[in-house]
Amino acid sequence: MIRRGLLAILLALFWAPSLAQTVAIRSGEHADFSRLVFEIPADETWTLGRGADGYLLRFGNAGLDFAFGNVFNLIPRTRLTAIGRAEPGVVALAVPDNVHAEAFLLRPGILVLDLRNGPAPANSPFEAPLDAPPAPPRVVPPRPQVRLPLDIGRMTPSPVVGRFLPPDPRPVAAPPDPRVESARSELMKQIGRAASQGLLEPADITPDRPPPPAQDPAPAPDAADAGALLAGLEARPNIHVETSIDRGYGPQASGQGRSALGDPCYPDAYFDLAAWGEDRNPAALIAEGRGALLNMRDATDPAGAEQLVRAYLALGFGAEARAVIDTVRLDTPPAAVWRELAAIIDEGVAETPSVFDGQLSCPTRAALWASLAWPRIPSTSEVDEAAVIRAFSELPLHLRRHLGPILAERFLDSGATESATRVRNAVARAGDKTRTGELTIVEARIDITRGETEAAEARIDDVLSEGGPASPEAVALRIENQLNAGLVPDPDTLRLAEALAYERRDTPLGGRLVQLAIRGHAAQGNFGTAFGMLRHHGLDSVEELSSDLVRALARDGSDADMLREAFSGVLTTPDAALTPRARLAAADRLLDLGFAPRAGEIVADLPPLGTDEERLVWARLALAAGRPGEAAQYLSGLDTPEADLLRAEAARARGDLVEAARYYGAAGDTARQAALAWRERDWTTVETAGPDGQSGYAAIRQTTPAAAFDPAQAPSLAGARDLLEGSGVMRDRLKDLLAGTGTR
């Protein structure tokens, strides 16, 4: 009996249908709509459409049960008059004629249905009758993504944050005709070719030209209709077709300005920061932008996101503008440009300067931001200076105050002093409100370029006396100015630079101050401190700094400093970045000190440069190694005093003292020329180049008549007198020579 009961229970459990799952329904009333929230299984499918008395909500699981008991506890029967189960898995909602429904998934398992006043939107997918027979399938060929050259910053469209569209009630499209795909592929190739030649460019979607309303997809054309498809491109909101005739009429024909080089310019509307702010209260401006960020479904509205980004840019909040663009994944046409504007406002340079390629010579506001995009203006000859100054003068006061010194520095670094002066004037025109330490630094740099160093030093003193945030830049400018003028910075300025560099360590300005302090110590001749700081801060890998320091050491350093760096300092560090000129200068100094082997090690691995400096060093190394012939080969073709001195040494090493004396004379070293001529009894050279004693003796040797005296003949009285006087003079000359030799 018990076994039969258990068997009956098991059979009942096995054959019984699954228990129905109850869907809880929560309701809420709002000013503009009534909301119903259905808590459904996470993987449940649903479809909303029109029914006889309102709407029908059909779920994929026909076994669902619904809890309708508390629906009208929190909402009145104004927008929803009745709700109930029409058939298994289908909920019927009775609504008045002037109410429409919208539905979306808030997240998996939470279906939201809003009942709103007024007629439904024309493209609403929820107005189709739910019980109507399905429409025949239509072939909808996919639209290929075409990225044109000027489609800057457009990304693949992504779902708006927090919004999930309901399932498409239409049947899945059939595969496209291969002939259509072939025609479309060829058409896209031709469009890409035209775009690369500048014949096609994306046109902006502006309020004056709204995008066309969504329409049902048309039947797919066959291959013969490719021409019609091309003709329809002009109706697309993001395509603009331009012919050679249009281009001949100028930029006005295409509705977009062009640069002096023919590149299309970004619209001025991308950079209208003054209009975006409109002198409004910042808090109200941000609040309005944040209020427009979400639409009625609590999903991100791209137009509202653009409004908030513009508000942040107008106020100078670059980081906030970039955060909005990145968070909502804004991919409207100006979004990429605005992101670079935000970087310029915060960092002084664009994150991706190439976004502004071709914009420098634009007669629009784009020229201003293109000038600020790069750390240095690529080409001042391309800059439309009038457009830059005009756009800069339009900026709000706080942005002029902030960006003015940066823009002026760009022009100064490019050698455009007058342009920098005009920017300075545009900033200073507003009076004391724009007077900052940064602007004073710009004025000091302008004074320096004009040679007015005293005025520049006075401005630097003003900045340092105030002790503001521009003080580090003032100290750096003072040291740079003194070093460029060949002056030695005073110790107090160097100590101040080191202190400010420590305060701003790990920043570009801090690193710049450290390098200037190192150069200042080297200019003072304090090479021990300079090279110690170089190693301590790990700057021996900075080629320009290390090389300049080594060359200054080879030129002005003491013997002890030179030997220390050559045998245990920077010249022995494997990671030291030194130019060939610096290594050659160090080797030349070591040759002077007699350390030829170490000099050869320093330049051993240098590639051939073919410079005169290199050939002189290698000639000296060959002479030190006892190879005068090789040294002469290195000196071939060099016509300098240094080369002649080395040729003289090479000839002397070969034993050719006459040639050595000649090269010494060509080099201007008459002392060594006369010494070798004396050894070779070259009295003519001794007379012209030797010291007084040797020169006089050589003159007597060449003019004495002793060789013409014949003892067999009786001398005349005059001849005897000449011999007697000559012998006396000769005695005196010999005494002078012997006395000089004894003294030496």
Protein Blocks (a to p, Z undefined) as FASTA:
>chain_A
ZZmmmmmmmmmmmmpccddddddddddddfkbccddddddfklccdddddfklpacddfb
lkbccdfklmmmmbcckllmbdcdfbghiacddddfkbccddddfbghiacddddedjdd
fklcklpcfkbccddddddddddddddfklghiacddddehiacdddfbdcdddddfklm
mmmmmmmmmmmmmmmnopaccddddfklccdddddddddddfklmmmmmmmmmmpmkbcc
ddfklmmnojklnopacdfkopacddfklmmmklmnnopafklmmmmmmmmmpcfkopac
fklmmmmmmmmmmnopaklmmmmmmmnopabfklmmmmmmmmmmmnopafblmlmgoklm
pcbfklmmmmmmpmbdfblklpcfklmmmmmmmpcfklmmmmmmmmmmmmmmnopamlmm
mmmmmmmmnojmlgcfklmmmmmmmmmmnopamlmmmmmmmmmmnopaklmmmmmmmmmm
mmmnopacdfklmmmmmmmmmmmgoiaklmmmmmmmmmmmmmnopamlmmmmmmmnopmm
pmklmmmmmmmmmmmmcfklmmmmmmmmmmlpmklccdfklmmmmmmmmmmnopamlmmm
mmmmpccehiaklmmmmmmmmmmnopaklmmmmmgoiacfklmmmmmmmmmmnopaklmm
mmmmmnopaklmmmmmmmnopaklmmmmmcfklmmmmmmmmmpcklmpcfkbccdfklmm
mmmmmmmmmmmmmmmmmmmmmmZZ
